[in-house]
């Protein structure tokens, strides 16, 4: 009996010591070591890939998109616009950064299509019609055409890239294609009283190529681009 109690006591004491040791190693030493290495070697990424404006103020992350809208919730056309995004709060480069939720549509690729093709936009009249993917894409394309056409530059439907009318899987994509950025150049120049050459130079400076030269697609980070645009307009 005494041996049994003694063995149990020793096992409990050994288990308690193991608990304390593992708690210190795994719960204190290891996290501190990983945090220290991350802060030393990958400081920017470890802190959320923050983006700062010219004044050093954190205005967002390079990993999460933002929307640029006016007080009525409509696209503020003096800023470059990102992909159609779900769950983003309003932002005018450095103020109302607010993430609400992440998500994407579960509509099928042929939602609203007939015989495998979308009908003209005017054919979608009912509320059910307007809930289809075809209507969303066609209406988004028309908005891109209307918003980016100027007196001297007319956008055609064939000019609109896919990322201008579709959201990413998360709905929070921070980047657009170089083609979509180029498409917005004339509008941005007109709205901000800049030359097309000035804006195009700004866009070209913010184009990122494929990772390692062959992975992924070329992109333009919209927040970084709009920070550059803000600096450009302040100089002009």
Backbone torsions as a table, in degrees:
resi	resn	phi	psi	omega
1	UNK	NA	-47.3	-179.6
2	UNK	-64.2	-38.7	178.2
3	UNK	-62.8	-40.2	-179.9
4	UNK	-63.6	-45.0	179.0
5	UNK	-63.8	-41.0	180.0
6	UNK	-65.0	-42.6	178.0
7	UNK	-63.1	-40.5	178.6
8	UNK	-62.9	-42.3	179.5
9	UNK	-62.9	-40.9	179.2
10	UNK	-65.6	-40.9	178.5
11	UNK	-63.8	-41.8	178.8
12	UNK	-64.4	-40.8	179.8
13	UNK	-67.2	-40.2	177.4
14	UNK	-64.7	-42.1	177.9
15	UNK	-63.5	-38.2	179.6
16	UNK	-66.6	-42.2	178.4
17	UNK	-63.9	-40.0	177.3
18	UNK	-63.8	-39.5	177.9
19	UNK	-61.3	-46.2	-180.0
20	UNK	-63.7	-44.8	-178.9
21	UNK	-61.9	-48.5	-178.5
22	UNK	-66.7	-34.4	177.6
23	UNK	-63.8	-42.7	-179.9
24	UNK	-68.0	-44.6	-177.0
25	UNK	-70.2	-51.7	-174.2
26	UNK	-83.2	-28.1	-175.5
27	UNK	-98.7	-13.9	-177.6
28	UNK	-126.9	-62.2	-173.4
29	UNK	-64.1	-50.2	-177.4
30	UNK	-62.7	-49.3	178.1
31	UNK	-60.1	-38.8	178.8
32	UNK	-66.1	-39.2	178.9
33	UNK	-65.4	-45.7	179.7
34	UNK	-63.6	-43.0	178.8
35	UNK	-62.8	-41.5	179.5
36	UNK	-63.2	-45.1	179.2
37	UNK	-64.1	-43.0	-179.6
38	UNK	-62.8	-42.3	-179.3
39	UNK	-68.1	-34.3	-178.1
40	UNK	-78.3	-42.7	-173.2
41	UNK	-96.1	-29.6	-176.5
42	UNK	-134.7	55.6	-172.4
43	UNK	-57.2	-46.6	-177.4
44	UNK	-64.5	-48.2	-178.7
45	UNK	-67.2	-37.0	-179.3
46	UNK	-65.5	-22.5	-179.3
47	UNK	-104.0	21.7	173.4
48	UNK	93.3	15.5	-179.7
49	UNK	52.0	50.3	-177.1
50	UNK	-66.7	146.3	174.6
51	UNK	-113.9	132.5	179.8
52	UNK	-114.3	149.9	177.2
53	UNK	-86.1	-172.0	-175.9
54	UNK	-63.9	-22.6	-180.0
55	UNK	-90.3	2.3	-179.9
56	UNK	83.2	10.1	-179.5
57	UNK	-88.4	132.7	177.7
58	UNK	-69.8	123.6	-177.0
59	UNK	-117.1	0.0	179.3
60	UNK	159.0	-166.9	179.4
61	UNK	-122.4	146.8	178.1
62	UNK	-73.4	-6.9	-176.8
63	UNK	-100.3	-11.2	-175.3
64	UNK	-127.8	128.4	-179.3
65	UNK	-72.2	162.4	176.3
66	UNK	-132.3	156.5	175.5
67	UNK	-103.6	151.2	-177.2
68	UNK	-123.8	97.9	-173.0
69	UNK	-127.0	163.0	175.8
70	UNK	-89.3	-173.5	-175.8
71	UNK	-65.6	-18.9	179.1
72	UNK	-94.4	2.0	179.0
73	UNK	86.4	6.1	178.0
74	UNK	-89.5	153.7	178.9
75	UNK	-54.3	129.6	176.0
76	UNK	-85.2	103.0	-167.4
77	UNK	-75.2	-0.6	174.8
78	UNK	-84.1	-7.0	176.5
79	UNK	-111.1	153.5	171.9
80	UNK	-65.1	138.2	-179.1
81	UNK	-102.9	143.5	178.4
82	UNK	-90.0	-164.8	178.1
83	UNK	-69.0	159.1	171.0
84	UNK	-55.9	125.3	-171.4
85	UNK	-129.4	142.1	179.1
86	UNK	-105.2	134.9	171.8
87	UNK	84.6	18.9	179.6
88	UNK	-103.7	140.8	175.3
89	UNK	-79.9	170.9	-179.7
90	UNK	-73.5	148.7	178.0
91	UNK	-155.7	134.0	175.2
92	UNK	-117.0	55.9	178.2
93	UNK	80.8	-43.2	-172.8
94	UNK	-144.5	18.7	-175.3
95	UNK	-120.4	-74.9	-165.1
96	UNK	-93.4	50.8	-177.4
97	UNK	-69.9	113.3	-176.9
98	UNK	-149.1	118.0	177.7
99	UNK	-91.7	128.9	-179.3
100	UNK	-101.4	-58.5	-178.5
101	UNK	-159.8	167.6	177.5
102	UNK	-122.5	141.7	178.7
103	UNK	172.2	167.5	-179.9
104	UNK	-136.5	167.0	178.6
105	UNK	-72.6	152.0	174.2
106	UNK	-106.4	18.5	178.3
107	UNK	-69.1	143.3	178.7
108	UNK	-72.9	162.1	-178.0
109	UNK	-63.9	-23.5	-179.9
110	UNK	-108.6	22.0	178.8
111	UNK	-62.2	118.1	-179.2
112	UNK	90.2	-3.9	-178.6
113	UNK	-86.2	152.4	174.7
114	UNK	-126.8	126.8	-175.6
115	UNK	56.7	35.4	175.4
116	UNK	81.9	3.7	-178.5
117	UNK	-133.0	147.1	174.7
118	UNK	-74.6	143.6	176.5
119	UNK	-83.3	170.5	175.2
120	UNK	-57.5	151.3	-175.7
121	UNK	-55.3	-38.6	-177.8
122	UNK	-63.9	-17.6	-178.0
123	UNK	-76.5	-15.1	-178.4
124	UNK	-95.9	101.0	-171.7
125	UNK	-114.6	-39.3	-175.8
126	UNK	-78.2	168.4	177.9
127	UNK	-63.7	-37.5	177.6
128	UNK	-65.2	-39.8	178.2
129	UNK	-61.1	-40.9	-175.5
130	UNK	-76.8	-7.0	176.4
131	UNK	-91.6	-2.3	-177.0
132	UNK	-82.9	160.4	179.0
133	UNK	-66.3	-38.7	179.2
134	UNK	-57.3	-46.7	-179.0
135	UNK	-63.3	-43.8	-178.3
136	UNK	-61.3	-44.5	-178.6
137	UNK	-68.6	-44.6	-178.9
138	UNK	-66.1	-40.8	179.5
139	UNK	-69.4	-36.1	176.9
140	UNK	-65.9	-39.3	178.5
141	UNK	-64.0	-41.7	179.7
142	UNK	-64.9	-37.6	178.3
143	UNK	-65.0	-39.9	178.0
144	UNK	-63.5	-42.0	178.6
145	UNK	-62.6	-48.8	-177.8
146	UNK	-65.0	-42.9	-175.3
147	UNK	-69.5	-33.6	-172.0
148	UNK	-101.0	-4.2	174.9
149	UNK	-80.8	133.5	178.5
150	UNK	-121.1	-177.7	-179.5
151	UNK	-63.6	-28.2	-176.6
152	UNK	-111.4	0.0	-176.3
153	UNK	-143.7	119.7	-178.3
154	UNK	-112.2	127.6	179.6
155	UNK	-90.1	134.2	175.9
156	UNK	-103.0	158.7	179.9
157	UNK	-57.6	-35.5	-179.7
158	UNK	-71.4	-13.5	179.2
159	UNK	-81.5	-17.1	-172.0
160	UNK	-82.0	117.2	179.8
161	UNK	-75.8	162.3	-175.5
162	UNK	-60.6	-37.3	-176.0
163	UNK	-71.4	-12.1	177.1
164	UNK	-76.4	-18.2	-174.9
165	UNK	-124.7	1.2	179.2
166	UNK	-129.9	145.9	176.8
167	UNK	-91.5	163.4	175.6
168	UNK	-79.4	175.9	-179.6
169	UNK	-61.0	-35.5	179.7
170	UNK	-86.1	-22.4	-173.8
171	UNK	77.9	8.2	-174.9
172	UNK	-124.4	21.8	-176.4
173	UNK	-59.0	125.5	-177.5
174	UNK	-84.7	-8.0	-171.8
175	UNK	-123.3	159.1	173.8
176	UNK	-126.1	169.3	178.1
177	UNK	-75.8	153.8	174.8
178	UNK	-56.7	-32.4	179.7
179	UNK	-63.8	-41.1	179.8
180	UNK	-70.8	-36.8	176.5
181	UNK	-63.7	-44.3	178.8
182	UNK	-61.8	-36.3	-178.9
183	UNK	-61.9	-28.7	-175.7
184	UNK	-89.9	-5.2	-172.7
185	UNK	-58.8	-48.3	-176.6
186	UNK	-64.0	-40.9	178.5
187	UNK	-63.6	-45.5	-179.7
188	UNK	-61.5	-42.3	179.4
189	UNK	-61.7	-43.4	-178.6
190	UNK	-67.9	-45.0	-176.0
191	UNK	-68.8	-28.8	-176.0
192	UNK	-108.0	8.7	177.7
193	UNK	57.2	46.1	176.9
194	UNK	-116.8	165.5	175.2
195	UNK	-82.8	153.4	177.6
196	UNK	-60.4	-37.8	-179.2
197	UNK	-63.0	-39.7	179.0
198	UNK	-62.7	-46.2	-177.4
199	UNK	-69.6	-40.3	179.4
200	UNK	-63.3	-38.6	177.2
201	UNK	-63.0	-39.4	178.1
202	UNK	-63.8	-45.2	178.8
203	UNK	-61.8	-45.8	-179.2
204	UNK	-60.3	-34.8	-179.4
205	UNK	-71.2	-18.9	-178.0
206	UNK	-106.5	11.1	177.7
207	UNK	-81.9	128.0	177.7
208	UNK	-106.9	133.3	-179.5
209	UNK	-80.8	-174.9	178.0
210	UNK	-66.9	145.0	177.5
211	UNK	-63.0	126.6	-178.6
212	UNK	59.4	16.2	176.1
213	UNK	87.0	-8.7	-177.3
214	UNK	-144.6	-8.3	-177.8
215	UNK	-99.1	133.2	177.7
216	UNK	77.2	-161.8	-178.8
217	UNK	-125.5	154.3	174.3
218	UNK	-60.3	142.4	-177.0
219	UNK	-139.1	168.4	172.6
220	UNK	-134.7	120.1	178.6
221	UNK	-75.0	120.1	-171.7
222	UNK	-69.0	-40.5	-179.6
223	UNK	-64.7	-45.6	178.1
224	UNK	-62.3	-38.6	178.9
225	UNK	-64.2	-42.4	-179.3
226	UNK	-71.1	-30.3	173.9
227	UNK	-65.1	-42.3	176.1
228	UNK	-63.4	-38.0	178.0
229	UNK	-64.6	-40.9	178.9
230	UNK	-61.5	-43.0	178.7
231	UNK	-64.6	-39.2	-179.3
232	UNK	-65.1	-42.7	-179.7
233	UNK	-68.3	-31.0	179.1
234	UNK	-70.5	-28.8	179.3
235	UNK	-78.9	-28.1	-173.7
236	UNK	-79.5	NA	NA
